[in-house]
Amino acid sequence: MSEHVDVLIVGAGLSGIGAAHHIQTAFPGKTYAILEARDAMGGTWDLFRYPGVRSDSDMQTLGYRFRPWTEAKAIADGPSILRYVRDTATEAGIDQHIRYHHRVTRASWSSTDARWTVEATHGTETAVLTSSFLLVCSGYYRYDHGYQAELPGIGNFRGQVVHPQQWPENLDYAGKRVVVVGSGATAVTLVPAMAGTAGHVTMLQRSPTYIISLPTEDPIDARFRKLFGTRRAYTLTRWKNVLVSTLIYQLSQHRPRMMRNWIRNMTIRQLPAGYDVDTHFKPVYNPWDQRLCLVPDGDLFRAIRHRQASVATGRIETFTEHGVRLESGEVLAADIVVTATGLQLLALGGIELAVDGHDISLPGTMAYKGMMLSGVPNFAFTIGYTNASWTLKADLVSEYVCRLLGYMDSRGYDQCVPVNDDPRVTERPLLDFAAGYVLRAIDQFPRAGSRAPWRLGMSYLNDLITLRHGKIDDGTMRFSRLAKVRRPARAVPPRLTANPGGDHQLGGAIGLAELTTVAATATTRAARHAPYLAALVHGYHVAFLADAAVMLAASLTALVLPAVS
Ligand SMILES: Cc1cc2nc3c(=O)[nH]c(=O)nc-3n(C[C@H](O)[C@H](O)[C@H](O)COP(=O)(O)OP(=O)(O)OC[C@H]3O[C@@H](n4cnc5c(N)ncnc54)[C@H](O)[C@@H]3O)c2cc1C
């Protein structure tokens, strides 16, 4: 017989470790395991090793809600983030639950047993586990290779071609001419990081991106730390950053021209006098139609000012033996070409899903609250925001899963499944984002819907209400129980009959012995959930007040915005 766990988590990255933390804190009595394809935890932060790899959002919101980011730098380097994830896992004993070298390939749900059967490739074998709930934290892109853009004539090039996702450990670029193809977050990180050492670095972009500069160390956070201590400062700075980023996003949506000018003026101030800003730093789209790139302390602009780096904008005609020629006729000499052309998206880590013997086609499903799938029971996944830090959503997904599991336990439900039977709901793309890497693969992802709870949720403040405080039994989520004779493992008091529409009903008059059984079961359940309830009672009103304050501020912002637009 295969091993059974209550919750099976796929992926030991930032999200998987966070999810495990939430689950074991909320339910110390539940069993769980993490299946991880690689030989290390940390996901993104272990995989990417290119020079200067760092976050492009602040660590107060990329960090977990439950664990303060204590380092002074708000924009952190990859190794520090990896350490943070590892420390979280080790201190909470989560590392003991990770099974490395387990690539999950298939998960099949049986409604008869109310459990998943999960298959994972483990070396030459297939490991099989069963679980009552499946939580997929597999990130959003392929790990084996990045996106290989079509680079005309790249075969002619005699130098070295490197992709940031497979950075050679000892790549020697000292004194060499480097051309970085791309203008996204990876390119704007790599260019200044290589600039001091390389002979010269050119960022070759087809079209410009919005780039804004932020201080590596947040002076307001530093002040908060002095005044209130690390933990309180973390919460305060986190909320400040949520509000500021929400404001920037909302202004970008409502006042794009104002935001374009604001970013443009900041950019001009950091570039040498007379620099051709329009060619190299004036995107054709509006801010936040694609993700804004962030450069800490203006490092990219500094490298340009110091003539260690430059930007070339145009289409590639062909690579030559010694570099690249653009359609404009401009020639860039190169010893090394870095293809920072992006990621290849992959939905749910490539796992095939089946429900009661029927294979699930992901584009045929609709994402419920951006974290569960229509028609797929006891299943959730984590995909973070494109307009804010990933972990803000990841934490909320885990919190919601805990609330959902608690709700089901307290009512004796075995199965929950979101059902879309509202004819007014029409399909939308899951990621409403114009970036090339999203457009290339979005057809393979589940759909979103036109109305709540199927509407694309890219607003942290909205999700805060629905995921942390919203009703679990909202009419869209359907709950059911197994016939009790099939479940000897989880004792259910006799004479309690299943009622598909509501709570347990007493089937008739009950005797003293039965009453005792009911009381014993209730006591066991209460004991199992006591730590969760205590944490809830303790933290709930504080959390709620904080959330209410933020909602008030957000509502005021929303009121003010139309007034100024
Ligand atoms: C270079 C880079 C920088 C980034 N910077 C930021 C940032 O500053 N801010 C931000 O918000 N976001 C950023 N992101 C997005 C980033 O991926 C998330 O912030 C976050 O790290 C995602 O964590 P995750 O655990 O969900 O996914 P991942 O980090 O991708 O981890 C997923 C894990 O699941 C495992 N896995 C996948 N499929 C399977 C399978 N089938 N079976 C078993 N295991 C599987 C993988 O091996 C991996 O360990 C960045 C992404 C990249 C690539």
PDBQT file of the ligand as one rigid body, heavy atoms in Angstrom, charges set to zero:
ROOT
HETATM    1  C1  LIG A 601      15.597  35.526 -11.604  1.00  0.00    +0.000 C 
HETATM    2  C2  LIG A 601      14.261  35.715 -10.965  1.00  0.00    +0.000 A 
HETATM    3  C3  LIG A 601      14.057  36.756 -10.074  1.00  0.00    +0.000 A 
HETATM    4  C4  LIG A 601      12.814  36.927  -9.482  1.00  0.00    +0.000 A 
HETATM    5  N1  LIG A 601      12.630  37.974  -8.628  1.00  0.00    +0.000 NA
HETATM    6  C5  LIG A 601      11.431  38.169  -8.077  1.00  0.00    +0.000 A 
HETATM    7  C6  LIG A 601      11.188  39.255  -7.188  1.00  0.00    +0.000 A 
HETATM    8  O1  LIG A 601      12.053  40.045  -6.894  1.00  0.00    +0.000 OA
HETATM    9  N2  LIG A 601       9.958  39.402  -6.685  1.00  0.00    +0.000 N 
HETATM   10  C7  LIG A 601       8.948  38.551  -6.984  1.00  0.00    +0.000 A 
HETATM   11  O2  LIG A 601       7.847  38.731  -6.482  1.00  0.00    +0.000 OA
HETATM   12  N3  LIG A 601       9.148  37.505  -7.792  1.00  0.00    +0.000 NA
HETATM   13  C8  LIG A 601      10.342  37.296  -8.349  1.00  0.00    +0.000 A 
HETATM   14  N4  LIG A 601      10.531  36.229  -9.185  1.00  0.00    +0.000 N 
HETATM   15  C9  LIG A 601       9.476  35.252  -9.357  1.00  0.00    +0.000 C 
HETATM   16  C10 LIG A 601       9.889  34.068  -8.440  1.00  0.00    +0.000 C 
HETATM   17  O3  LIG A 601       9.931  32.920  -9.149  1.00  0.00    +0.000 OA
HETATM   18  C11 LIG A 601       9.052  34.042  -7.166  1.00  0.00    +0.000 C 
HETATM   19  O4  LIG A 601       9.284  35.188  -6.418  1.00  0.00    +0.000 OA
HETATM   20  C12 LIG A 601       9.296  32.859  -6.228  1.00  0.00    +0.000 C 
HETATM   21  O5  LIG A 601      10.646  32.594  -6.016  1.00  0.00    +0.000 OA
HETATM   22  C13 LIG A 601       8.574  31.672  -6.724  1.00  0.00    +0.000 C 
HETATM   23  O6  LIG A 601       8.650  30.714  -5.728  1.00  0.00    +0.000 OA
HETATM   24  P1  LIG A 601       7.924  29.325  -5.919  1.00  0.00    +0.000 P 
HETATM   25  O7  LIG A 601       8.334  28.479  -4.782  1.00  0.00    +0.000 OA
HETATM   26  O8  LIG A 601       6.479  29.539  -6.133  1.00  0.00    +0.000 OA
HETATM   27  O9  LIG A 601       8.490  28.777  -7.294  1.00  0.00    +0.000 OA
HETATM   28  P2  LIG A 601       9.972  28.345  -7.651  1.00  0.00    +0.000 P 
HETATM   29  O10 LIG A 601      10.969  29.199  -7.011  1.00  0.00    +0.000 OA
HETATM   30  O11 LIG A 601      10.012  28.246  -9.125  1.00  0.00    +0.000 OA
HETATM   31  O12 LIG A 601      10.102  26.908  -7.005  1.00  0.00    +0.000 OA
HETATM   32  C14 LIG A 601       9.340  25.844  -7.514  1.00  0.00    +0.000 C 
HETATM   33  C15 LIG A 601       9.928  24.531  -7.022  1.00  0.00    +0.000 C 
HETATM   34  O13 LIG A 601       9.071  23.488  -7.449  1.00  0.00    +0.000 OA
HETATM   35  C16 LIG A 601       9.852  22.451  -7.996  1.00  0.00    +0.000 C 
HETATM   36  N5  LIG A 601       9.033  21.744  -8.992  1.00  0.00    +0.000 N 
HETATM   37  C17 LIG A 601       8.520  22.252 -10.138  1.00  0.00    +0.000 A 
HETATM   38  N6  LIG A 601       7.807  21.293 -10.784  1.00  0.00    +0.000 NA
HETATM   39  C18 LIG A 601       7.889  20.175 -10.018  1.00  0.00    +0.000 A 
HETATM   40  C19 LIG A 601       7.362  18.863 -10.167  1.00  0.00    +0.000 A 
HETATM   41  N7  LIG A 601       6.615  18.509 -11.207  1.00  0.00    +0.000 N 
HETATM   42  N8  LIG A 601       7.639  17.958  -9.191  1.00  0.00    +0.000 NA
HETATM   43  C20 LIG A 601       8.383  18.296  -8.115  1.00  0.00    +0.000 A 
HETATM   44  N9  LIG A 601       8.921  19.529  -7.943  1.00  0.00    +0.000 NA
HETATM   45  C21 LIG A 601       8.659  20.453  -8.882  1.00  0.00    +0.000 A 
HETATM   46  C22 LIG A 601      11.052  23.154  -8.606  1.00  0.00    +0.000 C 
HETATM   47  O14 LIG A 601      12.140  22.264  -8.748  1.00  0.00    +0.000 OA
HETATM   48  C23 LIG A 601      11.301  24.265  -7.590  1.00  0.00    +0.000 C 
HETATM   49  O15 LIG A 601      12.164  23.850  -6.571  1.00  0.00    +0.000 OA
HETATM   50  C24 LIG A 601      11.758  36.039  -9.789  1.00  0.00    +0.000 A 
HETATM   51  C25 LIG A 601      11.971  35.000 -10.706  1.00  0.00    +0.000 A 
HETATM   52  C26 LIG A 601      13.201  34.846 -11.297  1.00  0.00    +0.000 A 
HETATM   53  C27 LIG A 601      13.381  33.727 -12.274  1.00  0.00    +0.000 C 
ENDROOT
TORSDOF 0
